[in-house]
């Protein structure tokens, strides 16, 4: 019988999410022929006793499990050698801060499978927290706008028990006739739209956002074709943009001139054009004053995202004149930034349940039944003390070059 261990999250700041809820763990044990052990933890959104009541074993050590499931990066001291680990490793973009982690994983001969690299035959991710990042990120963006202009007083997302509790705050939100732009088109953007729809904010077309005046708050969704153009003036083709982003240049400023709140949820590749530059912000016709950067790409497509913020300290000001971070809400000339990098943690119960459903439906059938479609194989970053063939591009990163 396959033994799966749910590791205690060890990353700081703490993360209350879990890969499976107590009910889901019981379902897996009862229906999939798997033995699940829960490593005791005092930080989870579901307590040890919740798992015990569901009939799932809670233990101090999961060293005897072949497969270890977690959410965030596992601290090096918690890695279990020669096991299969699933977690978000944040290494596939050669993130500097996890260079020692990937080296330790290789040294310990761990088989690493990153949740982010699990995709279907069409290249679409099969398990993610994106919807919840979008929900919390959009809500935080609205909260931030309210804070900046002293408009209303609503609870933070993490102060709510779950999404249904969060929705009870929506009627308290009273916005002036502002314009909101969301970038993206995937799970994250759809989560953001859920919130704006729930608040009752009207959706308009990208063209109308630019051309029309409204006596109510409105939002639009911007896809890549709306704010990127071919450098030779030819027609925009999405496949070309994704395969050769260097052939395009940014065309976002037409929206920046009319947008009050930007909710950034689009995936950005370093080869692609940035949304705008610092020099653009200090122009007289740049209207954006609040940015909810759900993507939180530091020094990426949005120059004001200079650092991640945290659940405890969610916003900061960006001073574009001096290109520095300042204390939040200190100067009207600044941009107020919300860039929390672990947004789903604010609604951990809902986010965990959604993740567990995807795990049961989309991942475990391949993991437990031979992986005929190579879903697990293609997502494996390291194995037997080396990078797999697909991830050989990380070798210079591992070597410290």
Residue, then its C-alpha position, 0 to 999 in steps of 0.5 A: x500500500x502506498x504511504x503518503x505523508x502530509x508534511x508540516x509546513x515549515x516556511x516562514x512566514x507560516x502558511x496555514x494551507x494543506x494539500x488535503x482537508x480531513x474529509x478529503x484525506x479520509x476519502x483517499x484512504x477509503x477509496x484509493x487504497x492509500x495510507x495517509x499520515x498527517x504530520x502533527x502541526x499547530x499552524x494548519x487551518x485544519x487542526x490535528x484533531x480534525x484529522x483524527x475525527x475523520x479517522x486519519x492518522x496523525x504522527x510526529x514523523x512521516x519518514x516512513x512514507x514514500x510520497x511527501x505532500x506539502x504546499x510551500x518550499x520545504x526548509x532544507x532541514x525538513x527534506x526527507x532524503x530519497x523520497x518523492x516530494x511534491x511542493x511549490x519549489x519556486x526554482x523553475x525560474x532560477x529564483x536566487x533565494x532557492x538556489x541552496x534548496x534545489x542543491x540540497x534536493x539533488x544532494x539528498x537524491x529527492x524526486x521533486x515534483x513541483x505543483x506548478x509544473x503539473x500540466x495536461x497534454x495541452x500544457x495547461x496546469x492541472x492543479x493550482x491556487x490561482x482562483x484564490x489568489x485572484x479572489x483575495x488579490x482583487x478584494x485586497x485591491x479594493x480594500x487598499x483603494x478604500x484605505x488610501x481615500x478613507x472611503x469605507x471600513x471592511x475586514x481584511x480577508x484573513x479576518x474572515x472565516x471563509x469566502x462566504x463570510x468575506x462576501x458579507x463585507x461586499x455591501x459595505x464597499x462604496x466606490x466613486x466612479x473609478x475605472x479598474x483594469x484587470x490584466x490576464x485571462x486565466x484562473x487568477x483573473x477569473x477569481x478577481x472578476x468574481x469579486x468585482x461582480x460580487x461587489x456589483x461593479x459593472x464590466x465594460x469593454x477595454x475600448x469603453x474604458x478609454x473612450x467613455x465616462x461613467x457615473x459609477x465604478x466600472x472595470x474591464x479585463x485586458x488580454x495580452x492583445x489589448x496592451x501589446x503590439x507588434x514592433x513591425x505594426x503587423x497583426x497581433x497573434x497570440x501564439x507568436x506573442x507567447x513563442x516570440x515575445x521579443x517581437x512585441x512592444x508594450x501598449x499599456x499607457x493608453x489604459x494607464x491614462x484613464x485607470x485608477x486601480x490596476x489589478x495585475x494578474x497576467x503571467x509575465x515572461x522576462x522576454x515580454x514587454x513590461x507594462x510600463x516604466x518608472x519614467x511613465x509613472x511620473x508623466x502628468x497623464x499617468x492616472x493609476x494610484x493604486x496597484x494590486x499586483x497579484x503576480x508579485x514579480x519583483x522588478x518585473x513588468x511593474x516597476x513599482x513592485x519593488x518587494x513583496x508585502x505580507x499579510x501582516x503588512x499588506x501595502x507600501x508606497x512607491x515613490x516614482x521620483x526617487x524609485x524607492x519604497x516608502x511607508x504606505x499612504x504617506x504622499x499623494x504623489x506616490x503609488x500605493x502597492x499591494x503585492x502579497x506573495x501568498x494571497x491564498x493563505x488569507x482564505x486557507x480553508x477554501x483554498x485548501x479544499x479547492x486544491x485537494x479536489x484538484x489533487x484527487x481528480x487530476x493528479x492522484x490518478x496518474x500518480x497511483x495508476x502508472x502515469x501512462x500519459x507521463x503527467x508526473x514524469x513531465x513534472x519531475x524536476x529532479x530524480x536520483x541526484x540529478x536534474x531530469x532531461x526536461x529541466x537541464x536548463x537549470x544546471x547553471x543555476x544549480x552550479x551557481x553560475 
